[in-house]
Amino acid sequence: MKAKNLIILSGLVCLIILSISCTKANLDDDFPPGDVPPVAGGYTTADQVAAANLVAYWGFNGDLKDGVSGVSGTNSGMSYSEGIKGQALTGAVAANKAYATATPSDAVKNLKAYSISLWVNTPQNVGATGLVSIGHKSEFWANVNIFLDNGPAGVGRFKTIFRNNNNTPANYQADNGVQDVSGAFNTWVNYIITYDETGVVRSYINGSLTTTKTGTPVPTQPQFSNVGPVVFGALHFMTVPSSTSGSTGEGWAGYLSGKLDEVRIYNKALTPIEVSALAILERRGQ
């Protein structure tokens, strides 16, 4: 009887040792306590994503300095509050007509293929609300217009109207359709638009592809012309005075009352892996 018990006990010990050994082998790729695994692509911070292609970056950590060029923008009534990462540029009530502007660098003016990424957290918009625009000094629409259009209650209707390079007619504009996001207000939402060398335009919400459109292949010359200021929190014709001779303001357009953060411009179309990594890492505050 004792011999039988000894055999059973020995078997249990072997099973425990085997179990520990197997568990250890499965945990060989664990990260130190408190760390999180890198996202696809091996990135651990947002700044690592397409770092060589970043041509402008506004983190809005208490100022309007472009982290790439070092040039500071101009604040017209906006403030700073807690952001998705550090602080965020924060609007005011619509009547205050708050917005901010920045002088685009030559790298921004001369973009061909490009990507623009931003985060927004705002109450329901009233009127078409500009988020980020790359202005045009004489056209109604800017070279790039990223804004929240009017949609059903609780639905964030993200939209981009963009200059489809300098083909004839000179003011030809295209848009990427509508990206409707339910429950998009009073929470952080990441929006990225990319334009690649073949003319394909893609829109991403929180790292996931929402829309693909075919534009015009990138020419040898830059996409943009007669470039005006970069405008945050309003469409470019809603600055005071207007940034374009194409309009002095529109009654259907409004001003951002919420928060805008982590605006990045790249001189290439980000890949799906890069888009996903950027959205994940910035949401983590990395």
MARVEX-774200 format. One record per residue (C-alpha): x, z, y; residue in one letter; residue number from 0. Coordinates in steps of 0.5 Angstrom, whole numbers, padded with zeros to 4 digits, always signed. Layout:
N
+-------+-------+-------+---+-----+
!    px !    pz !    py ! r !   k !
+-------+-------+-------+---+-----+
!     X !     Z !     Y ! a ! NUM !
...
+-------+-------+-------+---+-----+
END
This chain:
286
+-------+-------+-------+---+-----+
!    px !    pz !    py ! r !   k !
+-------+-------+-------+---+-----+
! +0000 ! +0000 ! +0000 ! m !   0 !
! +0006 ! +0002 ! +0005 ! k !   1 !
! +0009 ! -0005 ! +0003 ! a !   2 !
! +0003 ! -0009 ! +0005 ! k !   3 !
! +0002 ! -0005 ! +0011 ! n !   4 !
! +0009 ! -0007 ! +0013 ! l !   5 !
! +0009 ! -0014 ! +0011 ! i !   6 !
! +0002 ! -0014 ! +0016 ! i !   7 !
! +0006 ! -0010 ! +0022 ! l !   8 !
! +0012 ! -0015 ! +0021 ! s !   9 !
! +0007 ! -0021 ! +0022 ! g !  10 !
! +0004 ! -0018 ! +0028 ! l !  11 !
! +0011 ! -0017 ! +0031 ! v !  12 !
! +0013 ! -0024 ! +0030 ! c !  13 !
! +0007 ! -0027 ! +0033 ! l !  14 !
! +0008 ! -0023 ! +0039 ! i !  15 !
! +0015 ! -0025 ! +0040 ! i !  16 !
! +0013 ! -0032 ! +0038 ! l !  17 !
! +0007 ! -0032 ! +0044 ! s !  18 !
! +0012 ! -0029 ! +0049 ! i !  19 !
! +0017 ! -0034 ! +0047 ! s !  20 !
! +0012 ! -0040 ! +0048 ! c !  21 !
! +0009 ! -0037 ! +0055 ! t !  22 !
! +0016 ! -0036 ! +0057 ! k !  23 !
! +0017 ! -0044 ! +0056 ! a !  24 !
! +0011 ! -0046 ! +0059 ! n !  25 !
! +0013 ! -0042 ! +0066 ! l !  26 !
! +0019 ! -0045 ! +0066 ! d !  27 !
! +0017 ! -0049 ! +0072 ! d !  28 !
! +0014 ! -0043 ! +0076 ! d !  29 !
! +0015 ! -0042 ! +0083 ! f !  30 !
! +0018 ! -0035 ! +0086 ! p !  31 !
! +0012 ! -0030 ! +0088 ! p !  32 !
! +0009 ! -0032 ! +0094 ! g !  33 !
! +0011 ! -0039 ! +0094 ! d !  34 !
! +0006 ! -0045 ! +0093 ! v !  35 !
! +0008 ! -0051 ! +0089 ! p !  36 !
! +0010 ! -0057 ! +0093 ! p !  37 !
! +0005 ! -0063 ! +0094 ! v !  38 !
! +0005 ! -0069 ! +0091 ! a !  39 !
! +0012 ! -0073 ! +0094 ! g !  40 !
! +0015 ! -0066 ! +0093 ! g !  41 !
! +0014 ! -0064 ! +0101 ! y !  42 !
! +0014 ! -0057 ! +0103 ! t !  43 !
! +0012 ! -0058 ! +0110 ! t !  44 !
! +0008 ! -0063 ! +0114 ! a !  45 !
! +0014 ! -0065 ! +0118 ! d !  46 !
! +0018 ! -0068 ! +0112 ! q !  47 !
! +0012 ! -0073 ! +0111 ! v !  48 !
! +0015 ! -0080 ! +0114 ! a !  49 !
! +0020 ! -0076 ! +0118 ! a !  50 !
! +0024 ! -0082 ! +0120 ! a !  51 !
! +0017 ! -0086 ! +0122 ! n !  52 !
! +0014 ! -0080 ! +0127 ! l !  53 !
! +0014 ! -0083 ! +0134 ! v !  54 !
! +0010 ! -0078 ! +0137 ! a !  55 !
! +0008 ! -0071 ! +0136 ! y !  56 !
! +0003 ! -0066 ! +0140 ! w !  57 !
! +0003 ! -0059 ! +0136 ! g !  58 !
! -0001 ! -0056 ! +0143 ! f !  59 !
! +0003 ! -0050 ! +0142 ! n !  60 !
! +0002 ! -0047 ! +0149 ! g !  61 !
! +0004 ! -0054 ! +0152 ! d !  62 !
! +0003 ! -0061 ! +0152 ! l !  63 !
! +0010 ! -0063 ! +0150 ! k !  64 !
! +0011 ! -0069 ! +0145 ! d !  65 !
! +0016 ! -0066 ! +0140 ! g !  66 !
! +0019 ! -0073 ! +0139 ! v !  67 !
! +0020 ! -0075 ! +0146 ! s !  68 !
! +0021 ! -0068 ! +0149 ! g !  69 !
! +0016 ! -0071 ! +0155 ! v !  70 !
! +0010 ! -0066 ! +0157 ! s !  71 !
! +0003 ! -0069 ! +0159 ! g !  72 !
! -0002 ! -0067 ! +0164 ! t !  73 !
! -0007 ! -0062 ! +0163 ! n !  74 !
! -0014 ! -0063 ! +0166 ! s !  75 !
! -0018 ! -0057 ! +0165 ! g !  76 !
! -0016 ! -0055 ! +0158 ! m !  77 !
! -0014 ! -0049 ! +0155 ! s !  78 !
! -0010 ! -0046 ! +0148 ! y !  79 !
! -0013 ! -0042 ! +0142 ! s !  80 !
! -0012 ! -0041 ! +0135 ! e !  81 !
! -0011 ! -0048 ! +0131 ! g !  82 !
! -0010 ! -0050 ! +0124 ! i !  83 !
! -0003 ! -0049 ! +0125 ! k !  84 !
! +0000 ! -0045 ! +0131 ! g !  85 !
! -0005 ! -0046 ! +0137 ! q !  86 !
! -0010 ! -0052 ! +0139 ! a !  87 !
! -0012 ! -0056 ! +0145 ! l !  88 !
! -0018 ! -0053 ! +0147 ! t !  89 !
! -0024 ! -0056 ! +0151 ! g !  90 !
! -0029 ! -0053 ! +0156 ! a !  91 !
! -0037 ! -0054 ! +0157 ! v !  92 !
! -0038 ! -0062 ! +0158 ! a !  93 !
! -0039 ! -0060 ! +0166 ! a !  94 !
! -0032 ! -0058 ! +0167 ! n !  95 !
! -0030 ! -0065 ! +0165 ! k !  96 !
! -0024 ! -0062 ! +0161 ! a !  97 !
! -0018 ! -0067 ! +0158 ! y !  98 !
! -0011 ! -0068 ! +0158 ! a !  99 !
! -0006 ! -0074 ! +0158 ! t ! 100 !
! +0001 ! -0076 ! +0156 ! a ! 101 !
! +0005 ! -0082 ! +0158 ! t ! 102 !
! +0006 ! -0086 ! +0152 ! p ! 103 !
! +0014 ! -0087 ! +0150 ! s ! 104 !
! +0016 ! -0094 ! +0149 ! d ! 105 !
! +0016 ! -0093 ! +0141 ! a ! 106 !
! +0008 ! -0092 ! +0142 ! v ! 107 !
! +0007 ! -0098 ! +0146 ! k ! 108 !
! +0011 ! -0102 ! +0142 ! n ! 109 !
! +0007 ! -0100 ! +0135 ! l ! 110 !
! +0006 ! -0106 ! +0130 ! k ! 111 !
! +0004 ! -0102 ! +0124 ! a ! 112 !
! +0002 ! -0095 ! +0125 ! y ! 113 !
! -0002 ! -0089 ! +0123 ! s ! 114 !
! -0005 ! -0083 ! +0127 ! i ! 115 !
! -0007 ! -0076 ! +0125 ! s ! 116 !
! -0011 ! -0071 ! +0128 ! l ! 117 !
! -0015 ! -0065 ! +0127 ! w ! 118 !
! -0021 ! -0063 ! +0130 ! v ! 119 !
! -0026 ! -0057 ! +0130 ! n ! 120 !
! -0032 ! -0057 ! +0135 ! t ! 121 !
! -0039 ! -0056 ! +0136 ! p ! 122 !
! -0044 ! -0061 ! +0135 ! q ! 123 !
! -0042 ! -0067 ! +0140 ! n ! 124 !
! -0046 ! -0069 ! +0146 ! v ! 125 !
! -0045 ! -0076 ! +0147 ! g ! 126 !
! -0039 ! -0080 ! +0144 ! a ! 127 !
! -0033 ! -0075 ! +0145 ! t ! 128 !
! -0026 ! -0078 ! +0145 ! g ! 129 !
! -0021 ! -0075 ! +0141 ! l ! 130 !
! -0015 ! -0079 ! +0142 ! v ! 131 !
! -0014 ! -0085 ! +0145 ! s ! 132 !
! -0008 ! -0090 ! +0147 ! i ! 133 !
! -0010 ! -0093 ! +0153 ! g ! 134 !
! -0011 ! -0100 ! +0156 ! h ! 135 !
! -0010 ! -0100 ! +0164 ! k ! 136 !
! -0015 ! -0106 ! +0165 ! s ! 137 !
! -0020 ! -0106 ! +0159 ! e ! 138 !
! -0027 ! -0102 ! +0157 ! f ! 139 !
! -0024 ! -0100 ! +0151 ! w ! 140 !
! -0017 ! -0097 ! +0150 ! a ! 141 !
! -0012 ! -0100 ! +0145 ! n ! 142 !
! -0014 ! -0095 ! +0140 ! v ! 143 !
! -0020 ! -0090 ! +0141 ! n ! 144 !
! -0021 ! -0085 ! +0136 ! i ! 145 !
! -0028 ! -0081 ! +0138 ! f ! 146 !
! -0034 ! -0077 ! +0135 ! l ! 147 !
! -0040 ! -0082 ! +0136 ! d ! 148 !
! -0047 ! -0079 ! +0136 ! n ! 149 !
! -0050 ! -0078 ! +0129 ! g ! 150 !
! -0055 ! -0074 ! +0125 ! p ! 151 !
! -0055 ! -0066 ! +0127 ! a ! 152 !
! -0049 ! -0063 ! +0123 ! g ! 153 !
! -0046 ! -0070 ! +0121 ! v ! 154 !
! -0039 ! -0071 ! +0124 ! g ! 155 !
! -0039 ! -0079 ! +0126 ! r ! 156 !
! -0032 ! -0081 ! +0126 ! f ! 157 !
! -0030 ! -0088 ! +0129 ! k ! 158 !
! -0024 ! -0092 ! +0131 ! t ! 159 !
! -0025 ! -0098 ! +0136 ! i ! 160 !
! -0018 ! -0101 ! +0136 ! f ! 161 !
! -0014 ! -0107 ! +0139 ! r ! 162 !
! -0013 ! -0112 ! +0133 ! n ! 163 !
! -0006 ! -0114 ! +0136 ! n ! 164 !
! -0006 ! -0119 ! +0142 ! n ! 165 !
! -0009 ! -0125 ! +0139 ! n ! 166 !
! -0014 ! -0129 ! +0143 ! t ! 167 !
! -0018 ! -0127 ! +0146 ! p ! 168 !
! -0014 ! -0122 ! +0149 ! a ! 169 !
! -0019 ! -0116 ! +0149 ! n ! 170 !
! -0021 ! -0117 ! +0142 ! y ! 171 !
! -0023 ! -0111 ! +0139 ! q ! 172 !
! -0025 ! -0109 ! +0132 ! a ! 173 !
! -0027 ! -0102 ! +0129 ! d ! 174 !
! -0027 ! -0099 ! +0122 ! n ! 175 !
! -0034 ! -0097 ! +0121 ! g ! 176 !
! -0037 ! -0090 ! +0121 ! v ! 177 !
! -0034 ! -0084 ! +0117 ! q ! 178 !
! -0040 ! -0079 ! +0117 ! d ! 179 !
! -0038 ! -0072 ! +0115 ! v ! 180 !
! -0044 ! -0067 ! +0113 ! s ! 181 !
! -0042 ! -0060 ! +0116 ! g ! 182 !
! -0037 ! -0063 ! +0120 ! a ! 183 !
! -0038 ! -0058 ! +0126 ! f ! 184 !
! -0035 ! -0051 ! +0127 ! n ! 185 !
! -0030 ! -0053 ! +0122 ! t ! 186 !
! -0023 ! -0056 ! +0121 ! w ! 187 !
! -0023 ! -0063 ! +0119 ! v ! 188 !
! -0017 ! -0068 ! +0119 ! n ! 189 !
! -0018 ! -0075 ! +0121 ! y ! 190 !
! -0013 ! -0081 ! +0119 ! i ! 191 !
! -0013 ! -0088 ! +0121 ! i ! 192 !
! -0007 ! -0093 ! +0118 ! t ! 193 !
! -0006 ! -0100 ! +0120 ! y ! 194 !
! -0001 ! -0104 ! +0115 ! d ! 195 !
! +0003 ! -0110 ! +0116 ! e ! 196 !
! -0002 ! -0114 ! +0112 ! t ! 197 !
! -0008 ! -0112 ! +0117 ! g ! 198 !
! -0011 ! -0107 ! +0113 ! v ! 199 !
! -0014 ! -0101 ! +0116 ! v ! 200 !
! -0016 ! -0095 ! +0112 ! r ! 201 !
! -0019 ! -0089 ! +0115 ! s ! 202 !
! -0018 ! -0082 ! +0111 ! y ! 203 !
! -0022 ! -0075 ! +0112 ! i ! 204 !
! -0019 ! -0069 ! +0109 ! n ! 205 !
! -0014 ! -0073 ! +0106 ! g ! 206 !
! -0019 ! -0078 ! +0102 ! s ! 207 !
! -0020 ! -0085 ! +0103 ! l ! 208 !
! -0027 ! -0087 ! +0106 ! t ! 209 !
! -0026 ! -0094 ! +0109 ! t ! 210 !
! -0022 ! -0100 ! +0108 ! t ! 211 !
! -0023 ! -0106 ! +0113 ! k ! 212 !
! -0019 ! -0112 ! +0114 ! t ! 213 !
! -0016 ! -0114 ! +0121 ! g ! 214 !
! -0011 ! -0118 ! +0123 ! t ! 215 !
! -0004 ! -0118 ! +0120 ! p ! 216 !
! +0001 ! -0115 ! +0124 ! v ! 217 !
! +0005 ! -0120 ! +0129 ! p ! 218 !
! +0012 ! -0120 ! +0131 ! t ! 219 !
! +0010 ! -0118 ! +0138 ! q ! 220 !
! +0007 ! -0110 ! +0139 ! p ! 221 !
! +0000 ! -0109 ! +0137 ! q ! 222 !
! -0002 ! -0106 ! +0144 ! f ! 223 !
! -0002 ! -0109 ! +0151 ! s ! 224 !
! -0002 ! -0106 ! +0158 ! n ! 225 !
! -0002 ! -0099 ! +0155 ! v ! 226 !
! -0005 ! -0094 ! +0159 ! g ! 227 !
! -0004 ! -0086 ! +0158 ! p ! 228 !
! -0005 ! -0083 ! +0151 ! v ! 229 !
! -0012 ! -0079 ! +0153 ! v ! 230 !
! -0014 ! -0072 ! +0149 ! f ! 231 !
! -0021 ! -0070 ! +0149 ! g ! 232 !
! -0024 ! -0076 ! +0152 ! a ! 233 !
! -0025 ! -0083 ! +0152 ! l ! 234 !
! -0020 ! -0087 ! +0157 ! h ! 235 !
! -0025 ! -0089 ! +0162 ! f ! 236 !
! -0028 ! -0081 ! +0162 ! m ! 237 !
! -0021 ! -0079 ! +0166 ! t ! 238 !
! -0022 ! -0077 ! +0173 ! v ! 239 !
! -0020 ! -0082 ! +0176 ! p ! 240 !
! -0021 ! -0087 ! +0170 ! s ! 241 !
! -0015 ! -0089 ! +0167 ! s ! 242 !
! -0018 ! -0096 ! +0167 ! t ! 243 !
! -0020 ! -0101 ! +0171 ! s ! 244 !
! -0025 ! -0103 ! +0166 ! g ! 245 !
! -0030 ! -0098 ! +0167 ! s ! 246 !
! -0031 ! -0092 ! +0172 ! t ! 247 !
! -0034 ! -0087 ! +0167 ! g ! 248 !
! -0040 ! -0088 ! +0162 ! e ! 249 !
! -0047 ! -0083 ! +0162 ! g ! 250 !
! -0047 ! -0084 ! +0154 ! w ! 251 !
! -0040 ! -0081 ! +0153 ! a ! 252 !
! -0038 ! -0074 ! +0153 ! g ! 253 !
! -0032 ! -0069 ! +0153 ! y ! 254 !
! -0029 ! -0065 ! +0147 ! l ! 255 !
! -0032 ! -0058 ! +0148 ! s ! 256 !
! -0028 ! -0055 ! +0141 ! g ! 257 !
! -0021 ! -0056 ! +0139 ! k ! 258 !
! -0016 ! -0061 ! +0138 ! l ! 259 !
! -0009 ! -0060 ! +0134 ! d ! 260 !
! -0003 ! -0063 ! +0130 ! e ! 261 !
! -0004 ! -0070 ! +0133 ! v ! 262 !
! +0002 ! -0075 ! +0130 ! r ! 263 !
! +0003 ! -0082 ! +0131 ! i ! 264 !
! +0007 ! -0086 ! +0126 ! y ! 265 !
! +0010 ! -0093 ! +0126 ! n ! 266 !
! +0008 ! -0095 ! +0119 ! k ! 267 !
! +0002 ! -0094 ! +0115 ! a ! 268 !
! +0002 ! -0088 ! +0111 ! l ! 269 !
! +0001 ! -0088 ! +0104 ! t ! 270 !
! -0004 ! -0085 ! +0100 ! p ! 271 !
! +0001 ! -0079 ! +0098 ! i ! 272 !
! +0003 ! -0078 ! +0105 ! e ! 273 !
! -0004 ! -0078 ! +0108 ! v ! 274 !
! -0006 ! -0073 ! +0102 ! s ! 275 !
! +0001 ! -0069 ! +0103 ! a ! 276 !
! +0000 ! -0068 ! +0111 ! l ! 277 !
! -0007 ! -0066 ! +0110 ! a ! 278 !
! -0006 ! -0061 ! +0105 ! i ! 279 !
! +0000 ! -0058 ! +0108 ! l ! 280 !
! -0002 ! -0058 ! +0115 ! e ! 281 !
! -0009 ! -0054 ! +0113 ! r ! 282 !
! -0004 ! -0049 ! +0110 ! r ! 283 !
! -0001 ! -0048 ! +0116 ! g ! 284 !
! +0006 ! -0051 ! +0114 ! q ! 285 !
+-------+-------+-------+---+-----+
END
